[in-house]
Amino acid sequence: MLADRIAAALVHREPGWRLPRRSSLARRYNVSMAEVDVAIAELVRRSLIRRLPDGQLYRASPAEYLIPVEGIGGLATRLDPMGGDLTCQARHVSQRDAPQDVTWTLGVEGEAQVRVVRSVWIAGGEPVAIATCYVPEPYAGSLGDADVTSLGDVLLSVPGAEPSGEPARATAVDLEMAPPQPSVARGLGLVPGQVALSVTVRFDDPATGTPAGLTVVNLKPEYFRVVIHVGATAPSTEDAEDADYGEDADYGETGDDASGDNTLVTPE
């Protein structure tokens, strides 16, 4: 069984090790992509590997800080900079072939290109956050080069037009505390092995249910608190910035507010 063969190989890897791409696994084990997908699903079910919304696969660890939220209505993610003054230092928009894991998540066929928007955010003169948005056509049709004034907006919408006329909705969110990829670690000025807080959000077109974008934000955890709102109506960006979440808001607990929403807060 392919899942058992991959599981045996994972014994020799450290928790958090990133698995090769699906195509590489298919070549290595001389099987089809469909067989790889079945094996991955089985290993995820066994909690031996973890699959993020962007399609990346990692050897799982029970000690990792991971919160997956998916398939819940009224899902919205807010960043609380805890009084910090954030400024967008750089923003770059490009169109290129997407990584295979991203195309898998977005449902993009073959070598189709996606629009990639990367922004670097600073506080007190040092980089504290790097955001990368992947937007497939036709959702990126009207995407321009205008500056983004709020890092929080990056997690609330897809930076492009919605063909259906309705804003794309967040349908899956992952929070992870772990060492980031080397390029991200360098961008944030982290030493090898130092952890970052990663927030991954997938947006879907409400009319068709198809993926409309994927956003990954890597943060220095000492500068931010992440709040996930779950409910029929998510607060506006202004409400999130002005909200007082209280001194007793703990990670892993939820509470009902006046609107009937639930709020999940990461620790400061």
Backbone as CSV, one residue per row, in Angstrom:
resi,resn,N_x,N_y,N_z,CA_x,CA_y,CA_z,C_x,C_y,C_z
1,MET,0.845,-1.186,0.000,0.000,0.000,0.000,0.888,1.246,0.000
2,LEU,0.590,2.192,-0.906,1.445,3.376,-1.053,1.511,4.187,0.237
3,ALA,0.399,4.337,0.941,0.403,5.119,2.176,1.373,4.530,3.186
4,ASP,1.451,3.187,3.276,2.374,2.546,4.220,3.821,2.778,3.800
5,ARG,4.090,2.794,2.508,5.463,3.025,2.035,5.907,4.448,2.364
6,ILE,5.009,5.407,2.157,5.356,6.798,2.490,5.498,6.962,3.994
7,ALA,4.623,6.315,4.760,4.684,6.401,6.215,6.015,5.847,6.730
8,ALA,6.496,4.765,6.125,7.775,4.184,6.535,8.919,5.154,6.268
9,ALA,8.840,5.892,5.155,9.879,6.866,4.838,9.844,8.052,5.794
10,LEU,8.650,8.407,6.285,8.521,9.549,7.182,9.165,9.296,8.543
11,VAL,9.373,8.030,8.884,9.998,7.709,10.166,11.381,8.364,10.280
12,HIS,12.049,8.530,9.147,13.409,9.066,9.138,13.436,10.581,8.994
13,ARG,12.283,11.228,9.039,12.215,12.685,8.881,11.751,13.340,10.178
14,GLU,12.250,14.552,10.416,11.862,15.308,11.596,10.449,15.880,11.427
15,PRO,9.709,16.073,12.533,8.409,16.752,12.437,8.571,18.138,11.812
16,GLY,7.644,18.477,10.934,7.726,19.741,10.221,8.432,19.643,8.890
17,TRP,8.999,18.455,8.570,9.667,18.287,7.276,8.640,18.378,6.153
18,ARG,8.981,19.159,5.127,8.056,19.343,4.016,8.208,18.219,2.998
19,LEU,7.088,17.585,2.655,7.114,16.505,1.678,7.331,17.051,0.267
20,PRO,7.871,16.219,-0.631,8.016,16.645,-2.029,6.648,16.886,-2.663
21,ARG,6.666,17.501,-3.819,5.421,17.726,-4.543,4.801,16.405,-4.969
22,ARG,3.522,16.455,-5.247,2.799,15.241,-5.625,3.397,14.589,-6.858
23,SER,3.792,15.393,-7.831,4.392,14.837,-9.045,5.703,14.133,-8.738
24,SER,6.484,14.684,-7.804,7.745,14.046,-7.415,7.485,12.720,-6.706
25,LEU,6.458,12.696,-5.855,6.107,11.447,-5.174,5.654,10.390,-6.181
26,ALA,4.897,10.828,-7.186,4.425,9.876,-8.204,5.602,9.266,-8.959
27,ARG,6.587,10.082,-9.296,7.767,9.556,-10.003,8.591,8.652,-9.089
28,ARG,8.754,9.072,-7.843,9.589,8.298,-6.924,9.032,6.906,-6.684
29,TYR,7.710,6.811,-6.546,7.095,5.521,-6.244,6.503,4.842,-7.479
30,ASN,6.689,5.470,-8.639,6.229,4.897,-9.910,4.734,4.584,-9.871
31,VAL,3.965,5.586,-9.472,2.510,5.446,-9.397,1.872,6.666,-10.061
32,SER,0.562,6.658,-10.163,-0.158,7.775,-10.762,-0.415,8.859,-9.717
33,MET,-0.762,10.049,-10.211,-1.095,11.153,-9.313,-2.330,10.817,-8.481
34,ALA,-3.273,10.103,-9.084,-4.485,9.719,-8.364,-4.142,8.824,-7.175
35,GLU,-3.205,7.911,-7.360,-2.788,7.034,-6.257,-2.088,7.836,-5.161
36,VAL,-1.319,8.844,-5.554,-0.667,9.705,-4.574,-1.718,10.444,-3.751
37,ASP,-2.752,10.953,-4.418,-3.804,11.681,-3.707,-4.511,10.798,-2.679
38,VAL,-4.766,9.546,-3.057,-5.414,8.611,-2.132,-4.511,8.353,-0.935
39,ALA,-3.206,8.176,-1.184,-2.263,7.922,-0.094,-2.158,9.129,0.832
40,ILE,-2.133,10.337,0.250,-2.055,11.548,1.063,-3.283,11.675,1.959
41,ALA,-4.452,11.431,1.381,-5.684,11.508,2.173,-5.646,10.520,3.338
42,GLU,-5.113,9.329,3.109,-5.025,8.330,4.161,-4.041,8.764,5.252
43,LEU,-2.893,9.338,4.865,-1.899,9.775,5.838,-2.388,10.982,6.634
44,VAL,-3.172,11.845,5.995,-3.792,12.951,6.724,-4.776,12.403,7.746
45,ARG,-5.550,11.398,7.346,-6.518,10.784,8.260,-5.811,10.161,9.462
46,ARG,-4.624,9.606,9.241,-3.852,8.999,10.329,-3.105,10.044,11.161
47,SER,-3.184,11.311,10.751,-2.462,12.407,11.425,-0.957,12.238,11.329
48,LEU,-0.500,11.591,10.255,0.939,11.446,10.025,1.492,12.608,9.210
49,ILE,0.667,13.184,8.353,1.074,14.375,7.616,-0.033,15.413,7.742
50,ARG,0.337,16.642,7.476,-0.597,17.762,7.570,-0.601,18.494,6.242
51,ARG,-1.791,18.827,5.753,-1.941,19.515,4.473,-2.545,20.896,4.727
52,LEU,-1.824,21.942,4.340,-2.312,23.304,4.479,-3.245,23.652,3.316
53,PRO,-4.044,24.727,3.457,-4.924,25.122,2.351,-4.173,25.454,1.067
54,ASP,-2.875,25.821,1.167,-2.120,26.100,-0.054,-1.581,24.831,-0.697
55,GLY,-1.914,23.650,-0.143,-1.520,22.385,-0.733,-0.225,21.815,-0.205
56,GLN,0.543,22.567,0.568,1.814,22.066,1.073,1.592,20.957,2.091
57,LEU,2.499,19.975,2.050,2.389,18.802,2.909,3.584,18.739,3.853
58,TYR,3.322,18.463,5.129,4.381,18.394,6.128,4.182,17.167,7.009
59,ARG,5.297,16.653,7.520,5.165,15.622,8.536,4.585,16.268,9.784
60,ALA,3.548,15.679,10.325,2.840,16.279,11.447,3.611,16.082,12.743
61,SER,3.345,16.966,13.684,3.924,16.865,15.010,2.852,17.265,16.013
62,PRO,2.631,16.476,17.065,1.617,16.838,18.051,1.981,18.092,18.833
63,ALA,3.268,18.484,18.767,3.701,19.669,19.513,3.528,20.945,18.719
64,GLU,3.172,20.829,17.436,3.018,22.022,16.617,1.756,22.781,17.001
65,TYR,1.846,24.089,16.854,0.719,24.980,17.128,-0.025,25.158,15.811
66,LEU,-1.152,24.462,15.643,-1.902,24.505,14.390,-3.390,24.553,14.690
67,ILE,-4.085,25.519,14.074,-5.537,25.626,14.216,-6.146,25.646,12.811
68,PRO,-6.774,24.566,12.368,-7.472,24.601,11.079,-8.949,24.920,11.270
69,VAL,-9.476,25.806,10.446,-10.898,26.153,10.461,-11.385,26.135,9.024
70,GLU,-12.409,25.351,8.738,-12.879,25.236,7.359,-14.364,24.938,7.327
71,GLY,-15.029,25.436,6.267,-16.424,25.105,6.032,-17.403,25.739,6.994
72,ILE,-17.043,26.895,7.558,-17.925,27.580,8.510,-18.353,28.910,7.906
73,GLY,-19.638,29.226,7.976,-20.126,30.482,7.422,-19.680,31.685,8.230
74,GLY,-19.549,32.830,7.561,-19.181,34.066,8.230,-17.778,34.059,8.794
75,LEU,-16.843,33.426,8.078,-15.477,33.298,8.558,-14.673,34.538,8.173
76,ALA,-13.995,35.142,9.146,-13.157,36.309,8.874,-11.978,36.309,9.833
77,THR,-10.822,36.732,9.354,-9.604,36.750,10.152,-9.121,38.181,10.319
78,ARG,-8.822,38.570,11.554,-8.374,39.926,11.843,-7.006,39.889,12.502
79,LEU,-6.203,40.891,12.198,-4.903,41.054,12.837,-4.955,42.231,13.795
80,ASP,-4.563,41.997,15.020,-4.477,43.064,16.013,-2.993,43.346,16.247
81,PRO,-2.464,44.496,15.759,-1.046,44.795,15.944,-0.693,45.244,17.344
82,MET,-1.660,45.210,18.259,-1.439,45.527,19.672,-0.755,46.880,19.848
83,GLY,-1.276,47.875,19.146,-0.773,49.234,19.283,0.354,49.589,18.349
84,GLY,0.877,48.633,17.602,1.975,48.908,16.680,1.510,49.678,15.460
85,ASP,2.383,50.512,14.906,2.085,51.304,13.721,2.705,50.612,12.515
86,LEU,1.855,50.003,11.671,2.329,49.224,10.528,2.379,50.074,9.269
87,THR,3.418,49.867,8.477,3.579,50.566,7.207,3.989,49.565,6.141
88,CYS,3.376,49.679,4.962,3.755,48.820,3.846,5.063,49.360,3.249
89,GLN,6.142,48.616,3.421,7.450,49.049,2.931,7.619,48.794,1.445
90,ALA,7.073,47.668,0.980,7.230,47.311,-0.435,6.065,46.439,-0.872
91,ARG,5.659,46.604,-2.123,4.586,45.796,-2.701,4.947,45.492,-4.141
92,HIS,4.883,44.221,-4.508,5.267,43.812,-5.850,4.190,42.912,-6.431
93,VAL,3.751,43.246,-7.642,2.731,42.464,-8.346,3.370,41.832,-9.571
94,SER,3.198,40.522,-9.716,3.768,39.816,-10.861,2.791,38.762,-11.345
95,GLN,3.036,38.264,-12.523,2.237,37.174,-13.078,3.204,36.087,-13.520
96,ARG,3.059,34.920,-12.951,4.007,33.846,-13.239,3.346,32.497,-13.010
97,ASP,4.069,31.446,-13.391,3.592,30.097,-13.120,3.513,29.888,-11.618
98,ALA,2.403,29.374,-11.169,2.230,29.156,-9.738,2.907,27.868,-9.308
99,PRO,3.372,27.793,-8.060,3.855,26.517,-7.537,2.771,25.459,-7.658
100,GLN,3.190,24.234,-7.852,2.221,23.161,-8.084,1.240,23.028,-6.935
101,ASP,1.736,23.221,-5.701,0.842,23.096,-4.548,-0.242,24.164,-4.564
102,VAL,0.105,25.358,-5.029,-0.866,26.447,-5.092,-1.896,26.187,-6.180
103,THR,-1.428,25.727,-7.362,-2.366,25.428,-8.444,-3.332,24.318,-8.040
104,TRP,-2.850,23.388,-7.258,-3.704,22.295,-6.770,-4.823,22.862,-5.908
105,THR,-4.469,23.759,-4.981,-5.473,24.347,-4.089,-6.450,25.233,-4.843
106,LEU,-5.940,26.011,-5.815,-6.785,26.943,-6.555,-7.543,26.278,-7.704
107,GLY,-7.225,25.026,-7.985,-7.894,24.341,-9.081,-7.489,24.848,-10.446
108,VAL,-6.258,25.387,-10.546,-5.754,25.901,-11.815,-5.144,24.757,-12.595
109,GLU,-5.475,24.671,-13.871,-5.021,23.553,-14.680,-3.650,23.802,-15.286
110,GLY,-2.886,22.720,-15.400,-1.616,22.745,-16.128,-0.652,23.801,-15.646
111,GLU,-0.088,24.532,-16.632,0.924,25.553,-16.350,0.322,26.950,-16.334
112,ALA,-0.967,27.051,-16.060,-1.629,28.354,-16.053,-0.968,29.286,-15.042
113,GLN,-0.831,30.544,-15.415,-0.218,31.524,-14.540,-1.249,32.127,-13.592
114,VAL,-0.764,32.637,-12.469,-1.598,33.337,-11.512,-0.943,34.677,-11.201
115,ARG,-1.748,35.606,-10.721,-1.219,36.891,-10.278,-0.732,36.742,-8.836
116,VAL,0.473,37.201,-8.579,1.076,37.087,-7.249,1.327,38.491,-6.709
117,VAL,0.778,38.776,-5.535,0.950,40.079,-4.890,1.701,39.852,-3.578
118,ARG,2.898,40.416,-3.490,3.727,40.236,-2.294,3.984,41.594,-1.651
119,SER,3.738,41.682,-0.355,3.955,42.941,0.355,4.727,42.687,1.639
120,VAL,5.586,43.651,1.986,6.389,43.579,3.208,5.960,44.719,4.116
121,TRP,5.702,44.400,5.387,5.197,45.376,6.345,6.194,45.558,7.469
122,ILE,6.391,46.811,7.887,7.364,47.122,8.921,6.695,47.844,10.087
123,ALA,7.316,47.758,11.244,6.902,48.492,12.447,8.167,48.903,13.180
124,GLY,8.306,50.177,13.469,9.502,50.651,14.132,10.756,50.457,13.312
125,GLY,10.596,50.445,11.984,11.749,50.325,11.106,12.207,48.912,10.820
126,GLU,11.553,47.884,11.382,11.968,46.508,11.121,10.818,45.709,10.513
127,PRO,11.136,44.742,9.646,10.072,43.941,9.023,9.396,43.045,10.044
128,VAL,8.056,43.049,10.039,7.296,42.244,10.992,6.282,41.330,10.310
129,ALA,6.037,41.533,9.012,5.052,40.704,8.322,5.345,40.674,6.824
130,ILE,5.120,39.516,6.218,5.219,39.353,4.769,3.948,38.662,4.294
131,ALA,3.236,39.303,3.378,1.986,38.755,2.852,2.151,38.399,1.380
132,THR,1.663,37.218,1.000,1.696,36.785,-0.394,0.308,36.315,-0.794
133,CYS,-0.248,36.923,-1.835,-1.580,36.569,-2.333,-1.450,35.955,-3.719
134,TYR,-2.127,34.832,-3.941,-2.162,34.165,-5.243,-3.586,34.285,-5.785
135,VAL,-3.727,34.918,-6.947,-5.043,35.179,-7.517,-5.097,34.620,-8.938
136,PRO,-5.964,33.646,-9.216,-6.073,33.097,-10.572,-6.921,33.992,-11.464
137,GLU,-6.785,33.805,-12.780,-7.695,34.447,-13.712,-9.036,33.721,-13.613
138,PRO,-10.174,34.414,-13.809,-10.307,35.826,-14.182,-10.422,36.769,-12.996
139,TYR,-10.171,36.271,-11.778,-10.359,37.113,-10.597,-9.331,38.229,-10.516
140,ALA,-8.196,38.054,-11.176,-7.149,39.080,-11.151,-7.269,40.055,-12.304
141,GLY,-8.389,40.005,-13.031,-8.539,40.818,-14.232,-8.366,42.302,-14.011
142,SER,-8.867,42.827,-12.882,-8.779,44.265,-12.645,-7.787,44.610,-11.540
143,LEU,-6.923,43.650,-11.212,-5.939,43.883,-10.164,-4.931,44.922,-10.611
144,GLY,-4.785,45.982,-9.848,-3.871,47.062,-10.207,-2.679,47.126,-9.282
145,ASP,-1.955,48.229,-9.360,-0.751,48.411,-8.578,-0.953,49.400,-7.433
146,ALA,-2.198,49.659,-7.059,-2.451,50.623,-5.998,-1.901,50.113,-4.671
147,ASP,-1.432,51.021,-3.857,-0.880,50.665,-2.564,-1.972,50.144,-1.641
148,VAL,-1.586,49.237,-0.754,-2.486,48.719,0.256,-2.210,49.467,1.549
149,THR,-3.250,49.999,2.162,-3.060,50.833,3.350,-3.185,50.059,4.649
150,SER,-3.725,48.849,4.611,-3.948,48.084,5.831,-3.574,46.627,5.624
151,LEU,-2.740,46.100,6.515,-2.408,44.681,6.449,-3.639,43.838,6.732
152,GLY,-4.531,44.329,7.592,-5.744,43.579,7.895,-6.603,43.317,6.675
153,ASP,-6.616,44.273,5.720,-7.416,44.087,4.509,-6.947,42.895,3.681
154,VAL,-5.671,42.563,3.788,-5.116,41.458,3.009,-5.801,40.144,3.366
155,LEU,-6.221,40.009,4.623,-6.845,38.775,5.077,-8.359,38.766,4.927
156,LEU,-8.923,39.880,4.430,-10.375,39.982,4.342,-10.927,39.803,2.940
157,SER,-10.090,39.951,1.926,-10.608,39.872,0.564,-9.498,39.519,-0.404
158,VAL,-9.917,39.120,-1.602,-8.985,38.831,-2.684,-8.655,40.136,-3.405
159,PRO,-7.372,40.425,-3.658,-7.016,41.682,-4.329,-7.286,41.637,-5.827
160,GLY,-8.545,41.505,-6.198,-8.921,41.458,-7.600,-10.419,41.559,-7.754
161,ALA,-10.902,41.499,-8.970,-12.332,41.615,-9.234,-13.017,40.277,-9.068
162,GLU,-14.298,40.304,-8.692,-15.087,39.091,-8.589,-16.037,39.015,-9.783
163,PRO,-15.833,38.061,-10.697,-16.697,37.965,-11.876,-18.170,37.866,-11.532
164,SER,-18.510,37.258,-10.405,-19.922,37.095,-10.053,-20.527,38.375,-9.505
165,GLY,-19.691,39.374,-9.217,-20.179,40.616,-8.642,-20.250,40.591,-7.134
166,GLU,-20.059,39.419,-6.511,-20.067,39.296,-5.058,-18.641,39.115,-4.564
167,PRO,-18.305,39.711,-3.421,-16.953,39.538,-2.873,-16.676,38.075,-2.543
168,ALA,-15.461,37.641,-2.819,-15.065,36.285,-2.453,-15.073,36.145,-0.933
169,ARG,-15.411,34.954,-0.462,-15.543,34.719,0.976,-14.465,33.767,1.467
170,ALA,-13.959,34.051,2.658,-13.000,33.147,3.281,-13.717,31.859,3.687
171,THR,-13.201,30.731,3.236,-13.833,29.449,3.540,-12.908,28.502,4.291
172,ALA,-11.638,28.843,4.416,-10.697,28.008,5.170,-9.586,28.885,5.716
173,VAL,-9.247,28.666,6.975,-8.170,29.414,7.625,-7.304,28.436,8.404
174,ASP,-5.992,28.577,8.274,-5.058,27.814,9.088,-4.148,28.776,9.830
175,LEU,-3.960,28.557,11.129,-2.966,29.275,11.916,-1.887,28.284,12.309
176,GLU,-0.630,28.698,12.158,0.478,27.796,12.469,1.616,28.584,13.100
177,MET,2.201,28.026,14.140,3.394,28.587,14.750,4.529,27.600,14.514
178,ALA,5.452,27.944,13.632,6.537,27.045,13.258,7.599,27.841,12.512
179,PRO,8.816,27.305,12.388,9.830,27.988,11.580,9.350,28.124,10.138
180,PRO,9.435,29.318,9.552,8.963,29.511,8.177,9.986,29.036,7.157
181,GLN,9.636,29.145,5.888,10.578,28.825,4.830,11.774,29.767,4.902
182,PRO,12.948,29.317,4.452,14.167,30.140,4.573,14.037,31.531,3.985
183,SER,13.368,31.662,2.825,13.240,32.982,2.209,12.415,33.928,3.079
184,VAL,11.365,33.388,3.722,10.540,34.202,4.616,11.320,34.566,5.875
185,ALA,12.069,33.592,6.404,12.870,33.857,7.598,13.874,34.978,7.345
186,ARG,14.506,34.960,6.180,15.455,36.023,5.843,14.744,37.363,5.731
187,GLY,13.549,37.358,5.103,12.811,38.605,4.930,12.369,39.222,6.242
188,LEU,12.086,38.365,7.240,11.654,38.858,8.547,12.822,39.050,9.509
189,GLY,14.016,38.706,9.065,15.183,38.855,9.930,15.222,37.841,11.055
190,LEU,14.711,36.628,10.823,14.698,35.583,11.841,15.956,34.723,11.738
191,VAL,16.415,34.227,12.864,17.548,33.313,12.869,17.032,31.914,12.556
192,PRO,17.883,31.012,12.049,17.435,29.650,11.727,16.779,28.976,12.929
193,GLY,15.614,28.403,12.700,14.887,27.721,13.755,13.919,28.601,14.516
194,GLN,14.004,29.932,14.346,13.081,30.821,15.040,11.702,30.726,14.393
195,VAL,10.647,30.716,15.212,9.303,30.489,14.688,8.656,31.792,14.235
196,ALA,7.699,31.655,13.349,6.843,32.752,12.912,5.400,32.271,12.989
197,LEU,4.477,33.204,13.045,3.048,32.892,13.027,2.562,33.011,11.585
198,SER,2.072,31.922,11.041,1.605,31.890,9.660,0.084,31.792,9.624
199,VAL,-0.546,32.659,8.835,-1.996,32.655,8.643,-2.264,32.408,7.159
200,THR,-2.949,31.324,6.849,-3.273,30.974,5.466,-4.785,30.992,5.288
201,VAL,-5.265,31.773,4.313,-6.699,31.921,4.086,-7.017,31.584,2.636
202,ARG,-8.001,30.721,2.416,-8.498,30.440,1.071,-9.839,31.122,0.888
203,PHE,-9.996,31.806,-0.248,-11.231,32.498,-0.579,-11.924,31.780,-1.728
204,ASP,-13.250,31.671,-1.644,-14.042,31.044,-2.696,-15.047,32.036,-3.258
205,ASP,-15.386,31.857,-4.532,-16.434,32.634,-5.170,-17.777,32.143,-4.631
206,PRO,-18.583,33.013,-4.001,-19.849,32.541,-3.412,-20.843,32.056,-4.450
207,ALA,-20.728,32.523,-5.700,-21.682,32.119,-6.737,-21.378,30.734,-7.288
208,THR,-20.082,30.413,-7.417,-19.695,29.147,-8.050,-19.078,28.154,-7.083
209,GLY,-18.592,28.650,-5.944,-17.932,27.766,-4.990,-16.511,27.409,-5.361
210,THR,-15.992,28.008,-6.434,-14.637,27.710,-6.878,-13.634,28.622,-6.160
211,PRO,-12.396,28.161,-5.960,-11.390,28.995,-5.294,-11.113,30.269,-6.081
212,ALA,-11.089,31.403,-5.375,-10.849,32.697,-6.011,-9.522,33.312,-5.585
213,GLY,-8.859,32.729,-4.615,-7.585,33.281,-4.187,-7.069,32.597,-2.945
214,LEU,-5.773,32.745,-2.722,-5.114,32.173,-1.562,-4.156,33.215,-1.003
215,THR,-4.235,33.472,0.288,-3.381,34.464,0.937,-2.617,33.812,2.077
216,VAL,-1.302,34.047,2.106,-0.446,33.534,3.177,0.273,34.726,3.802
217,VAL,0.090,34.923,5.107,0.750,36.015,5.821,1.620,35.416,6.922
218,ASN,2.909,35.747,6.894,3.848,35.310,7.928,4.166,36.493,8.830
219,LEU,4.045,36.282,10.146,4.142,37.365,11.116,5.172,37.044,12.200
220,LYS,5.812,38.086,12.717,6.567,37.931,13.949,5.555,37.875,15.093
221,PRO,5.478,36.758,15.822,4.367,36.557,16.765,4.327,37.555,17.910
222,GLU,5.469,38.148,18.262,5.447,39.080,19.393,4.795,40.407,19.049
223,TYR,4.502,40.641,17.759,3.913,41.913,17.342,2.413,41.833,17.086
224,PHE,1.846,40.619,17.051,0.466,40.487,16.608,-0.334,39.541,17.490
225,ARG,-1.656,39.766,17.447,-2.645,38.818,17.930,-3.605,38.592,16.776
226,VAL,-3.941,37.335,16.516,-4.829,36.987,15.409,-6.190,36.599,15.966
227,VAL,-7.240,37.187,15.406,-8.605,36.932,15.866,-9.407,36.356,14.701
228,ILE,-10.016,35.201,14.917,-10.883,34.575,13.909,-12.322,34.754,14.353
229,HIS,-13.120,35.404,13.503,-14.539,35.598,13.780,-15.333,34.540,13.012
230,VAL,-16.275,33.919,13.684,-17.141,32.910,13.068,-18.576,33.285,13.378
231,GLY,-19.363,33.525,12.347,-20.758,33.868,12.571,-21.399,34.368,11.307
232,ALA,-22.656,34.704,11.404,-23.408,35.139,10.229,-22.894,36.463,9.698
233,THR,-22.441,37.340,10.603,-21.973,38.651,10.188,-20.640,38.927,10.855
234,ALA,-19.577,39.090,10.055,-18.262,39.383,10.600,-18.106,40.882,10.756
235,PRO,-17.396,41.347,11.800,-17.193,42.771,11.996,-16.423,43.385,10.849
236,SER,-16.564,44.691,10.669,-15.825,45.402,9.643,-14.392,45.588,10.078
237,THR,-13.529,46.040,9.127,-12.137,46.280,9.455,-12.016,47.305,10.568
238,GLU,-12.833,48.368,10.513,-12.765,49.394,11.538,-13.156,48.839,12.899
239,ASP,-14.195,47.979,12.915,-14.617,47.386,14.171,-13.506,46.542,14.770
240,ALA,-12.793,45.792,13.908,-11.726,44.929,14.395,-10.588,45.748,14.969
241,GLU,-10.283,46.883,14.338,-9.180,47.696,14.808,-9.509,48.361,16.130
242,ASP,-10.808,48.691,16.360,-11.204,49.404,17.561,-11.658,48.480,18.685
243,ALA,-11.792,47.183,18.383,-12.383,46.263,19.356,-11.487,46.075,20.563
244,ASP,-12.147,45.896,21.737,-11.446,45.559,22.969,-11.782,44.109,23.282
245,TYR,-10.809,43.222,23.093,-11.083,41.803,23.237,-10.978,41.331,24.683
246,GLY,-10.573,42.239,25.577,-10.583,41.878,26.995,-9.297,41.240,27.452
247,GLU,-9.041,41.339,28.766,-7.807,40.795,29.320,-7.865,39.289,29.469
248,ASP,-9.082,38.692,29.492,-9.195,37.272,29.771,-9.432,36.449,28.527
249,ALA,-9.159,37.013,27.338,-9.332,36.244,26.104,-8.151,35.301,25.941
250,ASP,-8.408,33.985,25.961,-7.343,32.995,25.902,-7.434,32.196,24.621
251,TYR,-6.254,31.735,24.177,-6.202,30.874,23.004,-6.980,29.591,23.273
252,GLY,-7.768,29.219,22.245,-8.489,27.969,22.335,-9.865,28.087,22.941
253,GLU,-10.231,29.263,23.459,-11.560,29.440,24.017,-12.398,30.297,23.086
254,THR,-13.700,30.064,23.088,-14.601,30.874,22.284,-15.655,31.469,23.181
255,GLY,-16.158,32.624,22.762,-17.214,33.260,23.535,-18.225,33.883,22.615
256,ASP,-19.460,33.983,23.054,-20.515,34.567,22.235,-20.606,36.048,22.517
257,ASP,-20.667,36.866,21.448,-20.869,38.289,21.621,-22.313,38.627,21.302
258,ALA,-22.631,39.915,21.300,-24.025,40.334,21.134,-24.583,39.977,19.778
259,SER,-23.709,39.850,18.768,-24.189,39.559,17.413,-24.353,38.071,17.166
260,GLY,-23.934,37.252,18.134,-24.042,35.823,17.943,-22.813,35.214,17.318
261,ASP,-21.755,36.018,17.065,-20.536,35.492,16.496,-19.701,34.804,17.572
262,ASN,-18.832,33.914,17.146,-17.829,33.344,18.029,-16.488,33.910,17.670
263,THR,-15.629,34.095,18.656,-14.324,34.681,18.420,-13.251,33.787,19.018
264,LEU,-12.241,33.478,18.217,-11.120,32.676,18.670,-9.894,33.570,18.634
265,VAL,-9.185,33.673,19.750,-8.093,34.629,19.872,-6.809,33.891,20.175
266,THR,-5.742,34.210,19.451,-4.442,33.642,19.757,-3.840,34.360,20.948
267,PRO,-2.895,33.737,21.643,-2.312,34.385,22.816,-1.402,35.522,22.423
268,GLU,-1.270,36.535,23.304,-0.371,37.630,23.070,1.062,37.198,23.326
